[in-house]
């Protein structure tokens, strides 16, 4: 009897605290992940047929790129 009453009394307050904690934890991590992904996305929009030169960082059409002997794919101006 005493044990059951003790559990009922202690069960309610912790439950209310957990709800507040869960809400805070549930909101923060997704926001942090979203902002992190947005930062990694290149600022300049690129089409599927366009590439960014690793040397001058300009976006050119695929036809403007030359694959060098060292394996680096750069635009004609940088080749
Ligand atoms: Zn270039």
PDB file of the backbone (N, CA, C, O) and the ligand in Angstrom, with CONECT records:
HET     ZN  A 101       1
ATOM      1  N   UNK A   1       0.837  -1.218   0.000  1.00  0.00           N
ATOM      2  CA  UNK A   1       0.000   0.000   0.000  1.00  0.00           C
ATOM      3  C   UNK A   1       0.863   1.256   0.000  1.00  0.00           C
ATOM      4  O   UNK A   1       0.689   2.135  -0.844  1.00  0.00           O
ATOM      5  N   UNK A   2       1.790   1.338   0.946  1.00  0.00           N
ATOM      6  CA  UNK A   2       2.635   2.532   1.022  1.00  0.00           C
ATOM      7  C   UNK A   2       3.469   2.700  -0.243  1.00  0.00           C
ATOM      8  O   UNK A   2       3.661   3.821  -0.714  1.00  0.00           O
ATOM      9  N   UNK A   3       3.966   1.594  -0.797  1.00  0.00           N
ATOM     10  CA  UNK A   3       4.806   1.694  -2.003  1.00  0.00           C
ATOM     11  C   UNK A   3       3.987   2.217  -3.196  1.00  0.00           C
ATOM     12  O   UNK A   3       4.460   3.060  -3.958  1.00  0.00           O
ATOM     13  N   UNK A   4       2.759   1.709  -3.348  1.00  0.00           N
ATOM     14  CA  UNK A   4       1.934   2.167  -4.470  1.00  0.00           C
ATOM     15  C   UNK A   4       1.614   3.653  -4.352  1.00  0.00           C
ATOM     16  O   UNK A   4       1.645   4.374  -5.349  1.00  0.00           O
ATOM     17  N   UNK A   5       1.307   4.115  -3.144  1.00  0.00           N
ATOM     18  CA  UNK A   5       1.003   5.532  -2.965  1.00  0.00           C
ATOM     19  C   UNK A   5       2.231   6.389  -3.256  1.00  0.00           C
ATOM     20  O   UNK A   5       2.128   7.467  -3.841  1.00  0.00           O
ATOM     21  N   UNK A   6       3.399   5.890  -2.836  1.00  0.00           N
ATOM     22  CA  UNK A   6       4.630   6.640  -3.065  1.00  0.00           C
ATOM     23  C   UNK A   6       4.878   6.752  -4.566  1.00  0.00           C
ATOM     24  O   UNK A   6       5.280   7.814  -5.041  1.00  0.00           O
ATOM     25  N   UNK A   7       4.646   5.683  -5.319  1.00  0.00           N
ATOM     26  CA  UNK A   7       4.892   5.714  -6.771  1.00  0.00           C
ATOM     27  C   UNK A   7       3.945   6.697  -7.468  1.00  0.00           C
ATOM     28  O   UNK A   7       4.340   7.442  -8.365  1.00  0.00           O
ATOM     29  N   UNK A   8       2.674   6.674  -7.020  1.00  0.00           N
ATOM     30  CA  UNK A   8       1.704   7.580  -7.642  1.00  0.00           C
ATOM     31  C   UNK A   8       2.089   9.036  -7.409  1.00  0.00           C
ATOM     32  O   UNK A   8       1.928   9.879  -8.291  1.00  0.00           O
ATOM     33  N   UNK A   9       2.594   9.320  -6.222  1.00  0.00           N
ATOM     34  CA  UNK A   9       2.945  10.717  -5.911  1.00  0.00           C
ATOM     35  C   UNK A   9       4.180  11.148  -6.716  1.00  0.00           C
ATOM     36  O   UNK A   9       4.247  12.277  -7.203  1.00  0.00           O
ATOM     37  N   UNK A  10       5.147  10.245  -6.850  1.00  0.00           N
ATOM     38  CA  UNK A  10       6.393  10.617  -7.523  1.00  0.00           C
ATOM     39  C   UNK A  10       6.279  10.529  -9.039  1.00  0.00           C
ATOM     40  O   UNK A  10       7.110  11.074  -9.766  1.00  0.00           O
ATOM     41  N   UNK A  11       5.224   9.826  -9.520  1.00  0.00           N
ATOM     42  CA  UNK A  11       5.132   9.623 -10.972  1.00  0.00           C
ATOM     43  C   UNK A  11       4.668  10.891 -11.687  1.00  0.00           C
ATOM     44  O   UNK A  11       5.121  11.161 -12.799  1.00  0.00           O
ATOM     45  N   UNK A  12       3.800  11.654 -11.095  1.00  0.00           N
ATOM     46  CA  UNK A  12       3.213  12.809 -11.796  1.00  0.00           C
ATOM     47  C   UNK A  12       4.202  13.960 -12.048  1.00  0.00           C
ATOM     48  O   UNK A  12       4.334  14.394 -13.192  1.00  0.00           O
ATOM     49  N   UNK A  13       4.890  14.460 -11.036  1.00  0.00           N
ATOM     50  CA  UNK A  13       5.803  15.605 -11.279  1.00  0.00           C
ATOM     51  C   UNK A  13       6.880  15.300 -12.318  1.00  0.00           C
ATOM     52  O   UNK A  13       7.095  16.126 -13.205  1.00  0.00           O
ATOM     53  N   UNK A  14       7.574  14.148 -12.257  1.00  0.00           N
ATOM     54  CA  UNK A  14       8.603  13.846 -13.274  1.00  0.00           C
ATOM     55  C   UNK A  14       8.019  13.827 -14.678  1.00  0.00           C
ATOM     56  O   UNK A  14       8.688  14.249 -15.621  1.00  0.00           O
ATOM     57  N   UNK A  15       6.797  13.352 -14.842  1.00  0.00           N
ATOM     58  CA  UNK A  15       6.190  13.298 -16.171  1.00  0.00           C
ATOM     59  C   UNK A  15       6.039  14.698 -16.760  1.00  0.00           C
ATOM     60  O   UNK A  15       6.297  14.915 -17.944  1.00  0.00           O
ATOM     61  N   UNK A  16       5.616  15.646 -15.920  1.00  0.00           N
ATOM     62  CA  UNK A  16       5.462  17.018 -16.398  1.00  0.00           C
ATOM     63  C   UNK A  16       6.818  17.587 -16.808  1.00  0.00           C
ATOM     64  O   UNK A  16       6.917  18.295 -17.811  1.00  0.00           O
ATOM     65  N   UNK A  17       7.867  17.280 -16.035  1.00  0.00           N
ATOM     66  CA  UNK A  17       9.202  17.790 -16.362  1.00  0.00           C
ATOM     67  C   UNK A  17       9.706  17.190 -17.667  1.00  0.00           C
ATOM     68  O   UNK A  17      10.311  17.887 -18.481  1.00  0.00           O
ATOM     69  N   UNK A  18       9.456  15.891 -17.869  1.00  0.00           N
ATOM     70  CA  UNK A  18       9.937  15.227 -19.075  1.00  0.00           C
ATOM     71  C   UNK A  18       9.285  15.839 -20.321  1.00  0.00           C
ATOM     72  O   UNK A  18       9.937  15.979 -21.356  1.00  0.00           O
ATOM     73  N   UNK A  19       8.019  16.196 -20.225  1.00  0.00           N
ATOM     74  CA  UNK A  19       7.345  16.784 -21.387  1.00  0.00           C
ATOM     75  C   UNK A  19       8.038  18.081 -21.822  1.00  0.00           C
ATOM     76  O   UNK A  19       8.211  18.331 -23.015  1.00  0.00           O
ATOM     77  N   UNK A  20       8.427  18.889 -20.856  1.00  0.00           N
ATOM     78  CA  UNK A  20       9.102  20.147 -21.196  1.00  0.00           C
ATOM     79  C   UNK A  20      10.470  19.879 -21.827  1.00  0.00           C
ATOM     80  O   UNK A  20      10.860  20.538 -22.791  1.00  0.00           O
ATOM     81  N   UNK A  21      11.193  18.904 -21.272  1.00  0.00           N
ATOM     82  CA  UNK A  21      12.528  18.585 -21.782  1.00  0.00           C
ATOM     83  C   UNK A  21      12.430  18.020 -23.200  1.00  0.00           C
ATOM     84  O   UNK A  21      13.207  18.387 -24.082  1.00  0.00           O
ATOM     85  N   UNK A  22      11.449  17.109 -23.409  1.00  0.00           N
ATOM     86  CA  UNK A  22      11.314  16.506 -24.734  1.00  0.00           C
ATOM     87  C   UNK A  22      11.015  17.562 -25.786  1.00  0.00           C
ATOM     88  O   UNK A  22      11.536  17.498 -26.900  1.00  0.00           O
ATOM     89  N   UNK A  23      10.188  18.521 -25.444  1.00  0.00           N
ATOM     90  CA  UNK A  23       9.830  19.554 -26.420  1.00  0.00           C
ATOM     91  C   UNK A  23      11.053  20.379 -26.806  1.00  0.00           C
ATOM     92  O   UNK A  23      11.255  20.695 -27.979  1.00  0.00           O
ATOM     93  N   UNK A  24      11.865  20.724 -25.808  1.00  0.00           N
ATOM     94  CA  UNK A  24      13.058  21.525 -26.100  1.00  0.00           C
ATOM     95  C   UNK A  24      14.049  20.715 -26.937  1.00  0.00           C
ATOM     96  O   UNK A  24      14.605  21.226 -27.910  1.00  0.00           O
ATOM     97  N   UNK A  25      14.270  19.452 -26.560  1.00  0.00           N
ATOM     98  CA  UNK A  25      15.243  18.631 -27.299  1.00  0.00           C
ATOM     99  C   UNK A  25      14.743  18.325 -28.696  1.00  0.00           C
ATOM    100  O   UNK A  25      15.535  18.234 -29.633  1.00  0.00           O
ATOM    101  N   UNK A  26      13.410  18.161 -28.849  1.00  0.00           N
ATOM    102  CA  UNK A  26      12.879  17.798 -30.156  1.00  0.00           C
ATOM    103  C   UNK A  26      12.980  18.940 -31.150  1.00  0.00           C
ATOM    104  O   UNK A  26      13.052  18.693 -32.354  1.00  0.00           O
ATOM    105  N   UNK A  27      12.989  20.172 -30.688  1.00  0.00           N
ATOM    106  CA  UNK A  27      12.997  21.309 -31.607  1.00  0.00           C
ATOM    107  C   UNK A  27      14.412  21.690 -32.031  1.00  0.00           C
ATOM    108  O   UNK A  27      14.638  22.007 -33.199  1.00  0.00           O
ATOM    109  N   UNK A  28      15.364  21.665 -31.108  1.00  0.00           N
ATOM    110  CA  UNK A  28      16.704  22.190 -31.410  1.00  0.00           C
ATOM    111  C   UNK A  28      17.516  21.367 -32.418  1.00  0.00           C
ATOM    112  O   UNK A  28      18.036  21.942 -33.374  1.00  0.00           O
ATOM    113  N   UNK A  29      17.646  20.054 -32.244  1.00  0.00           N
ATOM    114  CA  UNK A  29      18.503  19.289 -33.169  1.00  0.00           C
ATOM    115  C   UNK A  29      18.122  19.434 -34.645  1.00  0.00           C
ATOM    116  O   UNK A  29      19.010  19.653 -35.469  1.00  0.00           O
ATOM    117  N   UNK A  30      16.831  19.322 -35.019  1.00  0.00           N
ATOM    118  CA  UNK A  30      16.469  19.480 -36.438  1.00  0.00           C
ATOM    119  C   UNK A  30      16.875  20.842 -36.986  1.00  0.00           C
ATOM    120  O   UNK A  30      17.354  20.925 -38.117  1.00  0.00           O
ATOM    121  N   UNK A  31      16.698  21.902 -36.221  1.00  0.00           N
ATOM    122  CA  UNK A  31      17.074  23.238 -36.697  1.00  0.00           C
ATOM    123  C   UNK A  31      18.567  23.316 -36.941  1.00  0.00           C
ATOM    124  O   UNK A  31      19.009  23.913 -37.922  1.00  0.00           O
ATOM    125  N   UNK A  32      19.355  22.709 -36.043  1.00  0.00           N
ATOM    126  CA  UNK A  32      20.809  22.751 -36.193  1.00  0.00           C
ATOM    127  C   UNK A  32      21.220  21.989 -37.454  1.00  0.00           C
ATOM    128  O   UNK A  32      22.105  22.435 -38.184  1.00  0.00           O
ATOM    129  N   UNK A  33      20.584  20.841 -37.715  1.00  0.00           N
ATOM    130  CA  UNK A  33      20.927  20.057 -38.903  1.00  0.00           C
ATOM    131  C   UNK A  33      20.539  20.810 -40.168  1.00  0.00           C
ATOM    132  O   UNK A  33      21.291  20.813 -41.142  1.00  0.00           O
ATOM    133  N   UNK A  34      19.378  21.446 -40.162  1.00  0.00           N
ATOM    134  CA  UNK A  34      18.909  22.165 -41.349  1.00  0.00           C
ATOM    135  C   UNK A  34      19.876  23.293 -41.704  1.00  0.00           C
ATOM    136  O   UNK A  34      20.250  23.445 -42.866  1.00  0.00           O
ATOM    137  N   UNK A  35      20.278  24.078 -40.715  1.00  0.00           N
ATOM    138  CA  UNK A  35      21.173  25.200 -40.976  1.00  0.00           C
ATOM    139  C   UNK A  35      22.522  24.689 -41.461  1.00  0.00           C
ATOM    140  O   UNK A  35      23.153  25.321 -42.309  1.00  0.00           O
ATOM    141  N   UNK A  36      22.974  23.551 -40.933  1.00  0.00           N
ATOM    142  CA  UNK A  36      24.256  22.999 -41.346  1.00  0.00           C
ATOM    143  C   UNK A  36      24.231  22.579 -42.809  1.00  0.00           C
ATOM    144  O   UNK A  36      25.201  22.802 -43.533  1.00  0.00           O
ATOM    145  N   UNK A  37      23.122  21.969 -43.255  1.00  0.00           N
ATOM    146  CA  UNK A  37      23.034  21.548 -44.652  1.00  0.00           C
ATOM    147  C   UNK A  37      22.981  22.754 -45.576  1.00  0.00           C
ATOM    148  O   UNK A  37      23.591  22.750 -46.646  1.00  0.00           O
ATOM    149  N   UNK A  38      22.256  23.782 -45.167  1.00  0.00           N
ATOM    150  CA  UNK A  38      22.140  24.958 -46.022  1.00  0.00           C
ATOM    151  C   UNK A  38      23.505  25.622 -46.217  1.00  0.00           C
ATOM    152  O   UNK A  38      23.783  26.145 -47.296  1.00  0.00           O
ATOM    153  N   UNK A  39      24.350  25.608 -45.199  1.00  0.00           N
ATOM    154  CA  UNK A  39      25.657  26.251 -45.299  1.00  0.00           C
ATOM    155  C   UNK A  39      26.558  25.507 -46.284  1.00  0.00           C
ATOM    156  O   UNK A  39      27.404  26.122 -46.934  1.00  0.00           O
ATOM    157  N   UNK A  40      26.383  24.181 -46.401  1.00  0.00           N
ATOM    158  CA  UNK A  40      27.247  23.400 -47.276  1.00  0.00           C
ATOM    159  C   UNK A  40      26.828  23.504 -48.736  1.00  0.00           C
ATOM    160  O   UNK A  40      27.603  23.164 -49.630  1.00  0.00           O
ATOM    161  N   UNK A  41      25.587  23.979 -48.989  1.00  0.00           N
ATOM    162  CA  UNK A  41      25.116  24.075 -50.367  1.00  0.00           C
ATOM    163  C   UNK A  41      25.787  25.269 -51.049  1.00  0.00           C
ATOM    164  O   UNK A  41      25.823  26.363 -50.485  1.00  0.00           O
ATOM    165  N   UNK A  42      26.321  25.067 -52.262  1.00  0.00           N
ATOM    166  CA  UNK A  42      26.956  26.183 -52.988  1.00  0.00           C
ATOM    167  C   UNK A  42      25.989  27.340 -53.185  1.00  0.00           C
ATOM    168  O   UNK A  42      24.794  27.128 -53.389  1.00  0.00           O
ATOM    169  N   UNK A  43      26.501  28.556 -53.126  1.00  0.00           N
ATOM    170  CA  UNK A  43      25.648  29.730 -53.272  1.00  0.00           C
ATOM    171  C   UNK A  43      25.138  29.850 -54.699  1.00  0.00           C
ATOM    172  O   UNK A  43      23.963  30.141 -54.922  1.00  0.00           O
ATOM    173  N   UNK A  44      26.034  29.622 -55.677  1.00  0.00           N
ATOM    174  CA  UNK A  44      25.637  29.770 -57.075  1.00  0.00           C
ATOM    175  C   UNK A  44      24.871  28.538 -57.541  1.00  0.00           C
ATOM    176  O   UNK A  44      25.373  27.419 -57.436  1.00  0.00           O
ATOM    177  N   UNK A  45      23.652  28.736 -58.059  1.00  0.00           N
ATOM    178  CA  UNK A  45      22.881  27.602 -58.573  1.00  0.00           C
ATOM    179  C   UNK A  45      23.517  27.027 -59.823  1.00  0.00           C
ATOM    180  O   UNK A  45      23.858  27.767 -60.745  1.00  0.00           O
ATOM    181  N   UNK A  46      23.681  25.707 -59.861  1.00  0.00           N
ATOM    182  CA  UNK A  46      24.307  25.073 -61.013  1.00  0.00           C
ATOM    183  C   UNK A  46      23.351  24.075 -61.661  1.00  0.00           C
ATOM    184  O   UNK A  46      22.651  23.328 -60.977  1.00  0.00           O
ATOM    185  N   UNK A  47      23.338  24.078 -62.990  1.00  0.00           N
ATOM    186  CA  UNK A  47      22.544  23.083 -63.695  1.00  0.00           C
ATOM    187  C   UNK A  47      23.287  21.751 -63.711  1.00  0.00           C
ATOM    188  O   UNK A  47      24.458  21.672 -63.340  1.00  0.00           O
ATOM    189  N   UNK A  48      22.597  20.726 -64.140  1.00  0.00           N
ATOM    190  CA  UNK A  48      23.224  19.404 -64.194  1.00  0.00           C
ATOM    191  C   UNK A  48      24.286  19.357 -65.276  1.00  0.00           C
ATOM    192  O   UNK A  48      25.187  18.521 -65.216  1.00  0.00           O
ATOM    193  N   UNK A  49      24.199  20.252 -66.281  1.00  0.00           N
ATOM    194  CA  UNK A  49      25.173  20.234 -67.379  1.00  0.00           C
ATOM    195  C   UNK A  49      26.246  21.295 -67.168  1.00  0.00           C
ATOM    196  O   UNK A  49      26.987  21.628 -68.093  1.00  0.00           O
ATOM    197  N   UNK A  50      26.327  21.825 -65.947  1.00  0.00           N
ATOM    198  CA  UNK A  50      27.342  22.834 -65.660  1.00  0.00           C
ATOM    199  C   UNK A  50      28.245  22.360 -64.524  1.00  0.00           C
ATOM    200  O   UNK A  50      27.824  21.617 -63.638  1.00  0.00           O
ATOM    201  N   UNK A  51      29.473  22.802 -64.575  1.00  0.00           N
ATOM    202  CA  UNK A  51      30.442  22.424 -63.537  1.00  0.00           C
ATOM    203  C   UNK A  51      31.133  23.665 -62.999  1.00  0.00           C
ATOM    204  O   UNK A  51      31.229  24.688 -63.678  1.00  0.00           O
ATOM    205  N   UNK A  52      31.617  23.556 -61.754  1.00  0.00           N
ATOM    206  CA  UNK A  52      32.367  24.662 -61.166  1.00  0.00           C
ATOM    207  C   UNK A  52      33.851  24.354 -61.263  1.00  0.00           C
ATOM    208  O   UNK A  52      34.302  23.301 -60.811  1.00  0.00           O
ATOM    209  N   UNK A  53      34.607  25.261 -61.846  1.00  0.00           N
ATOM    210  CA  UNK A  53      36.044  25.068 -61.988  1.00  0.00           C
ATOM    211  C   UNK A  53      36.699  25.105 -60.607  1.00  0.00           C
ATOM    212  O   UNK A  53      36.461  26.045 -59.848  1.00  0.00           O
ATOM    213  N   UNK A  54      37.514  24.109 -60.263  1.00  0.00           N
ATOM    214  CA  UNK A  54      38.171  24.069 -58.948  1.00  0.00           C
ATOM    215  C   UNK A  54      39.279  25.100 -58.807  1.00  0.00           C
ATOM    216  O   UNK A  54      39.779  25.317 -57.703  1.00  0.00           O
ATOM    217  N   UNK A  55      39.668  25.735 -59.893  1.00  0.00           N
ATOM    218  CA  UNK A  55      40.775  26.707 -59.828  1.00  0.00           C
ATOM    219  C   UNK A  55      40.266  28.142 -59.794  1.00  0.00           C
ATOM    220  O   UNK A  55      40.674  28.914 -58.927  1.00  0.00           O
ATOM    221  N   UNK A  56      39.374  28.520 -60.728  1.00  0.00           N
ATOM    222  CA  UNK A  56      38.859  29.897 -60.737  1.00  0.00           C
ATOM    223  C   UNK A  56      37.478  29.984 -60.078  1.00  0.00           C
ATOM    224  O   UNK A  56      36.961  31.081 -59.866  1.00  0.00           O
ATOM    225  N   UNK A  57      36.875  28.818 -59.750  1.00  0.00           N
ATOM    226  CA  UNK A  57      35.603  28.745 -59.037  1.00  0.00           C
ATOM    227  C   UNK A  57      34.457  29.364 -59.840  1.00  0.00           C
ATOM    228  O   UNK A  57      33.426  29.712 -59.263  1.00  0.00           O
ATOM    229  N   UNK A  58      34.616  29.505 -61.151  1.00  0.00           N
ATOM    230  CA  UNK A  58      33.528  29.983 -61.990  1.00  0.00           C
ATOM    231  C   UNK A  58      32.765  28.794 -62.547  1.00  0.00           C
ATOM    232  O   UNK A  58      33.331  27.722 -62.761  1.00  0.00           O
ATOM    233  N   UNK A  59      31.455  28.999 -62.784  1.00  0.00           N
ATOM    234  CA  UNK A  59      30.615  27.928 -63.311  1.00  0.00           C
ATOM    235  C   UNK A  59      30.585  28.009 -64.827  1.00  0.00           C
ATOM    236  O   UNK A  59      30.233  29.045 -65.390  1.00  0.00           O
ATOM    237  N   UNK A  60      30.955  26.917 -65.490  1.00  0.00           N
ATOM    238  CA  UNK A  60      30.967  26.862 -66.954  1.00  0.00           C
ATOM    239  C   UNK A  60      30.192  25.633 -67.416  1.00  0.00           C
ATOM    240  O   UNK A  60      29.916  24.722 -66.635  1.00  0.00           O
ATOM    241  N   UNK A  61      29.848  25.630 -68.693  1.00  0.00           N
ATOM    242  CA  UNK A  61      29.217  24.453 -69.279  1.00  0.00           C
ATOM    243  C   UNK A  61      30.224  23.311 -69.357  1.00  0.00           C
ATOM    244  O   UNK A  61      31.432  23.542 -69.423  1.00  0.00           O
ATOM    245  N   UNK A  62      29.723  22.085 -69.349  1.00  0.00           N
ATOM    246  CA  UNK A  62      30.606  20.913 -69.374  1.00  0.00           C
ATOM    247  C   UNK A  62      31.573  20.969 -70.560  1.00  0.00           C
ATOM    248  O   UNK A  62      32.724  20.548 -70.451  1.00  0.00           O
ATOM    249  N   UNK A  63      31.096  21.490 -71.686  1.00  0.00           N
ATOM    250  CA  UNK A  63      31.924  21.503 -72.891  1.00  0.00           C
ATOM    251  C   UNK A  63      33.132  22.417 -72.738  1.00  0.00           C
ATOM    252  O   UNK A  63      34.086  22.318 -73.510  1.00  0.00           O
ATOM    253  N   UNK A  64      33.098  23.305 -71.749  1.00  0.00           N
ATOM    254  CA  UNK A  64      34.199  24.248 -71.549  1.00  0.00           C
ATOM    255  C   UNK A  64      35.288  23.669 -70.641  1.00  0.00           C
ATOM    256  O   UNK A  64      36.281  24.341 -70.361  1.00  0.00           O
ATOM    257  N   UNK A  65      35.109  22.434 -70.184  1.00  0.00           N
ATOM    258  CA  UNK A  65      36.082  21.852 -69.252  1.00  0.00           C
ATOM    259  C   UNK A  65      37.031  20.907 -69.967  1.00  0.00           C
ATOM    260  O   UNK A  65      36.673  20.233 -70.933  1.00  0.00           O
ATOM    261  N   UNK A  66      38.236  20.883 -69.464  1.00  0.00           N
ATOM    262  CA  UNK A  66      39.270  20.012 -70.009  1.00  0.00           C
ATOM    263  C   UNK A  66      39.837  19.161 -68.884  1.00  0.00           C
ATOM    264  O   UNK A  66      40.212  19.675 -67.830  1.00  0.00           O
ATOM    265  N   UNK A  67      39.897  17.848 -69.120  1.00  0.00           N
ATOM    266  CA  UNK A  67      40.459  16.948 -68.113  1.00  0.00           C
ATOM    267  C   UNK A  67      41.973  16.906 -68.270  1.00  0.00           C
ATOM    268  O   UNK A  67      42.490  16.398 -69.265  1.00  0.00           O
ATOM    269  N   UNK A  68      42.655  17.428 -67.310  1.00  0.00           N
ATOM    270  CA  UNK A  68      44.107  17.502 -67.402  1.00  0.00           C
ATOM    271  C   UNK A  68      44.742  16.136 -67.117  1.00  0.00           C
ATOM    272  O   UNK A  68      44.076  15.199 -66.676  1.00  0.00           O
ATOM    273  N   UNK A  69      46.045  16.053 -67.382  1.00  0.00           N
ATOM    274  CA  UNK A  69      46.767  14.792 -67.193  1.00  0.00           C
ATOM    275  C   UNK A  69      46.779  14.377 -65.724  1.00  0.00           C
ATOM    276  O   UNK A  69      46.817  13.186 -65.415  1.00  0.00           O
ATOM    277  N   UNK A  70      46.747  15.356 -64.816  1.00  0.00           N
ATOM    278  CA  UNK A  70      46.784  15.033 -63.382  1.00  0.00           C
ATOM    279  C   UNK A  70      45.399  14.678 -62.830  1.00  0.00           C
ATOM    280  O   UNK A  70      45.238  14.470 -61.628  1.00  0.00           O
ATOM    281  N   UNK A  71      44.393  14.612 -63.727  1.00  0.00           N
ATOM    282  CA  UNK A  71      43.056  14.182 -63.306  1.00  0.00           C
ATOM    283  C   UNK A  71      42.171  15.327 -62.863  1.00  0.00           C
ATOM    284  O   UNK A  71      41.008  15.101 -62.529  1.00  0.00           O
ATOM    285  N   UNK A  72      42.687  16.563 -62.846  1.00  0.00           N
ATOM    286  CA  UNK A  72      41.899  17.714 -62.420  1.00  0.00           C
ATOM    287  C   UNK A  72      41.063  18.222 -63.580  1.00  0.00           C
ATOM    288  O   UNK A  72      41.594  18.481 -64.660  1.00  0.00           O
ATOM    289  N   UNK A  73      39.756  18.367 -63.370  1.00  0.00           N
ATOM    290  CA  UNK A  73      38.864  18.826 -64.429  1.00  0.00           C
ATOM    291  C   UNK A  73      38.677  20.327 -64.284  1.00  0.00           C
ATOM    292  O   UNK A  73      37.934  20.782 -63.414  1.00  0.00           O
ATOM    293  N   UNK A  74      39.358  21.109 -65.145  1.00  0.00           N
ATOM    294  CA  UNK A  74      39.310  22.563 -65.041  1.00  0.00           C
ATOM    295  C   UNK A  74      38.775  23.157 -66.351  1.00  0.00           C
ATOM    296  O   UNK A  74      38.720  22.481 -67.378  1.00  0.00           O
ATOM    297  N   UNK A  75      38.384  24.431 -66.291  1.00  0.00           N
ATOM    298  CA  UNK A  75      37.865  25.083 -67.478  1.00  0.00           C
ATOM    299  C   UNK A  75      39.013  25.385 -68.449  1.00  0.00           C
ATOM    300  O   UNK A  75      40.184  25.303 -68.079  1.00  0.00           O
ATOM    301  N   UNK A  76      38.670  25.731 -69.680  1.00  0.00           N
ATOM    302  CA  UNK A  76      39.693  25.956 -70.698  1.00  0.00           C
ATOM    303  C   UNK A  76      40.618  27.112 -70.305  1.00  0.00           C
ATOM    304  O   UNK A  76      41.809  27.084 -70.614  1.00  0.00           O
ATOM    305  N   UNK A  77      40.083  28.110 -69.637  1.00  0.00           N
ATOM    306  CA  UNK A  77      40.916  29.255 -69.262  1.00  0.00           C
ATOM    307  C   UNK A  77      41.996  28.849 -68.263  1.00  0.00           C
ATOM    308  O   UNK A  77      43.073  29.445 -68.238  1.00  0.00           O
ATOM    309  N   UNK A  78      41.717  27.846 -67.447  1.00  0.00           N
ATOM    310  CA  UNK A  78      42.682  27.451 -66.427  1.00  0.00           C
ATOM    311  C   UNK A  78      43.540  26.265 -66.880  1.00  0.00           C
ATOM    312  O   UNK A  78      44.538  25.945 -66.234  1.00  0.00           O
ATOM    313  N   UNK A  79      43.167  25.624 -67.960  1.00  0.00           N
ATOM    314  CA  UNK A  79      43.919  24.444 -68.379  1.00  0.00           C
ATOM    315  C   UNK A  79      45.290  24.831 -68.938  1.00  0.00           C
ATOM    316  O   UNK A  79      46.060  23.960 -69.341  1.00  0.00           O
TER     317      UNK A  79
HETATM  318 ZN    ZN A 101      38.784  27.910 -64.348  1.00  0.00          ZN
END
